[in-house]
């Protein structure tokens, strides 16, 4: 049907209310689409008819961003081969294809983008709140005593996204090591990678970042308090919490140990060893 329409003059760069063209759709996974070959076929048809390869939507994302997020390897390769920018939009503060691939643990796409020159130290500005990372930071807001905390724009890097909630811990190790090897700054951004690793990762990921020079003093007070049991804890934070705390103390002896006594960490033994499935979600 799509080929039928474009052959009869349909405008291939028409945009919907999100500012997205047909090429964005062709780079996405939808029910009824059987395999990546179908995506690739649609991409080829649109590009042959003159579709803009680096067109931006209302959020300054490009079709390559969508393909990277979806993990459609053959489409990512085709777009790059035909000249798509590996960094997406030239505007600052947008989500890059590399960040999207890191966030959804598409390691093959991460590797390809790095091979094609994607910049590792760009920052994505996204809404957050001024109290530091906790359970609701990824939602962009938090209610405390029925009052919404002030929203601010927080800068995230690909390295921080590589330690996020949708990434299995073994993938975190792979991706963070790969990003660091090509020059990722472990202390860049407002939400530093060490903080997301503490919340969602394991001791092995935290150690990789610390050995690479991550500064524990950049971790928010709220995150430290959450690690020590003073706040509600999300998902994987219970897993090996005592080891995480000891690692931070080893690398940062001046870390604040006031408040809740360290022995209370022992009380979380029933929560240690929580496993997550291959998609990074708790079982």
Secondary structure, DSSP 8 states (H G I E B T S, - for coil): -HHHHHHTT--TT---TTS--HHHHHTS--TT--SHHHHHHHHHHHHHTT--TT-B-TTS-BHHHHHHHHT-HHHHHHHHHTT--TT--SSTB---HHHHHHHTT-HHHHHHHHHTT--SS--EEEEEETT-S-TTGGGT--EETTEE--EEEEEE-HHHHTTSTTS-HHHHHHHHHHHHHTT--TT-SSS-HHHHHHHHS-HHHHHHHHHTT--GGGS-HHHHHHHTTSS---GGGGTTHHHHHHHHHHH-TT----SS-GGGGGGGTTTTT--B-TTS-B-
